[in-house]
Amino acid sequence: IIALGAVIRGSTPHFDFVAGECAKGLGVVGLNAPLPVINGVLTTDSIEQAIERSGTKAGNKGSEAALTALEMVNLLKAI
């Protein structure tokens, strides 16, 4: 399971709540799922940062999440 998305800080305090609940929810899923759960949700201060982290200057976090999932599947098969 790979969760991808972006939580972008705005002018209200919702950012911290949404980002925290997203991470918490994925943690719960990870504890209960028979599959690896990869958190690829970006938390950024701007749309520009989100774009940079999803395939331009700062790498591609979606691709990194996919590679992590494949590594986890291979690790679980080896165990």
C-alpha positions as CSV (number, residue, x, y, z in Angstrom):
1,I,0.0,0.0,0.0
2,I,1.5,3.3,-1.0
3,A,-0.2,6.6,0.1
4,L,0.7,9.6,-2.0
5,G,-0.4,13.1,-1.6
6,A,0.5,16.6,-0.4
7,V,-0.5,18.6,2.6
8,I,0.4,22.2,2.0
9,R,0.5,24.7,4.8
10,G,-2.1,27.4,4.5
11,S,-3.0,30.4,6.7
12,T,-5.0,28.3,9.2
13,P,-3.8,25.8,11.8
14,H,-5.3,22.9,9.9
15,F,-2.0,21.9,8.4
16,D,-0.6,20.4,11.7
17,F,-3.9,18.6,12.4
18,V,-4.2,17.1,8.8
19,A,-0.5,16.2,8.5
20,G,-0.6,14.5,12.0
21,E,-3.8,12.6,11.4
22,C,-2.6,11.4,8.0
23,A,0.6,10.0,9.5
24,K,-1.3,8.5,12.5
25,G,-3.9,6.9,10.2
26,L,-1.3,5.4,8.0
27,G,0.5,4.1,11.1
28,V,-2.8,2.3,12.2
29,V,-3.2,0.8,8.7
30,G,0.4,-0.3,8.8
31,L,-0.2,-2.1,12.1
32,N,-3.3,-3.9,10.8
33,A,-2.5,-4.6,7.2
34,P,-0.8,-7.8,6.0
35,L,1.1,-5.6,3.4
36,P,3.7,-3.0,3.8
37,V,2.3,0.5,4.1
38,I,4.5,3.3,2.7
39,N,3.9,7.0,3.6
40,G,4.6,9.1,0.5
41,V,2.5,12.1,1.7
42,L,4.5,15.3,1.4
43,T,4.1,18.0,4.0
44,T,5.2,21.3,2.5
45,D,5.0,25.0,3.0
46,S,4.1,25.8,-0.6
47,I,2.9,24.3,-3.8
48,E,6.3,25.0,-5.2
49,Q,8.0,22.8,-2.6
50,A,5.5,20.0,-3.4
51,I,6.3,20.2,-7.1
52,E,10.0,20.1,-6.4
53,R,9.7,17.0,-4.2
54,S,7.5,15.2,-6.8
55,G,9.9,15.1,-9.7
56,T,12.0,18.1,-10.2
57,K,14.8,19.5,-8.0
58,A,14.4,17.5,-4.9
59,G,13.9,14.1,-6.4
60,N,10.7,12.2,-6.9
61,K,9.1,11.1,-3.6
62,G,6.5,9.0,-5.4
63,S,9.2,6.9,-7.2
64,E,11.1,6.6,-3.9
65,A,7.9,5.3,-2.2
66,A,7.4,2.8,-5.0
67,L,11.0,1.5,-4.7
68,T,10.6,1.3,-0.9
69,A,7.5,-0.8,-1.4
70,L,9.3,-3.2,-3.7
71,E,12.2,-3.5,-1.3
72,M,9.7,-4.3,1.6
73,V,7.9,-7.0,-0.5
74,N,11.3,-8.6,-1.4
75,L,12.3,-8.5,2.3
76,L,9.1,-10.1,3.4
77,K,9.5,-12.8,0.8
78,A,13.0,-13.5,2.1
79,I,11.9,-13.9,5.7
